[in-house]
Amino acid sequence: LEQRRDLGPIVALHADDAEVSNPNEPAPLRGREGAERFWKAYRDAFGEIRSEFRHVIEEEGAALLEWTS
């Protein structure tokens, strides 16, 4: 995603009923289509980018990622 702007691999990690959110969105984006919109908008906000994950929390049926870009 960061270097080639290829959304496919990261969107494929999301389930059909996924919810993606961040503090700047009033409501979660849903499904793979929502995930694609989320990641496209995120990537388009930067010229060049490199991210470092600070927290990854995984539970059955859910995950939370926190990172610095």
C-alpha positions, 0 to 999 in steps of 0.5 A, spaced: 500 500 500 505 505 501 510 504 496 506 501 490 499 504 492 496 497 491 489 496 495 488 489 493 492 486 498 490 490 504 483 490 502 483 482 501 485 482 509 478 484 511 472 480 511 465 481 507 462 484 514 468 488 516 467 495 519 473 500 519 473 506 523 478 512 525 476 518 529 475 522 523 469 518 520 462 519 523 461 512 522 464 505 520 465 504 513 463 497 512 465 491 508 470 490 503 468 496 499 468 500 505 475 498 507 477 499 500 474 507 501 478 507 507 485 505 505 484 509 498 483 515 502 488 514 507 493 513 502 491 518 498 493 523 503 500 522 503 505 523 497 510 518 500 509 514 507 512 509 511 508 506 517 510 503 524 505 499 528 505 501 535 499 496 538 496 490 535 490 487 539 487 481 536 481 478 539 476 472 536 473 476 530 476 483 531 483 486 531 485 493 533 491 497 529 495 503 532 500 506 528 504 512 526 505 514 519 
